[in-house]
Amino acid sequence: MEEEDEFVADVDEHVTIKGNRCKAIVETWRHLSFRENGALCHTPPYGLRFYREDKLLFETTICWECHNFNIPEFDEESGQIRMLLVGFDDDHNSRKLLKQLMEALPLRKPKNKDLKR
């Protein structure tokens, strides 16, 4: 990707999820109902990397405000990789995935002083 096209986010914490908890998250991910993307806010509280052994299979960031995640897509015309936003339905499975992720790594409250009123 070209530098200006990269999405850069701060990572506050990370956790490695293995075993049954990992299997449950993967199973929930597989049951998401995907759709064309709508809104473009994309303020992801979580990023996921799926591995098999030591090989990275897939990585993405997920936003529950606009209900989308990004995936890499190869642009044949430019020869570049760009990020494509894909939507998912706000349903039982997406709420279940958020709950599973929050149990594995709870979200922190913002530290930004400007958010206080």
RAKA-V541228 format. One record per backbone hydrogen bond with DSSP energy under -0.5 kcal/mol. CO is the residue of the C=O (numbers start at 1). NH is the residue of the N-H. If there is no record, write none. Layout:
# RAKA-V541228
co->(CO	CO)
nh->(NH	NH)
This chain:
# RAKA-V541228
co->(2	2	3	6	10	15	16	18	18	19	20	21	22	23	24	25	26	27	28	29	32	33	35	42	46	48	49	50	50	52	54	55	55	58	60	61	62	62	63	67	68	69	71	73	73	74	75	75	80	82	82	84	86	87	89	91	92	93	94	95	96	97	98	99	100	101	112	113)
nh->(5	6	6	8	12	17	18	21	22	23	24	25	26	27	28	29	30	31	31	32	34	89	87	44	62	60	51	57	58	55	56	52	57	50	48	70	45	46	68	88	63	86	84	75	82	76	79	80	75	73	84	71	69	35	91	95	96	97	98	99	100	101	102	103	104	105	115	116)
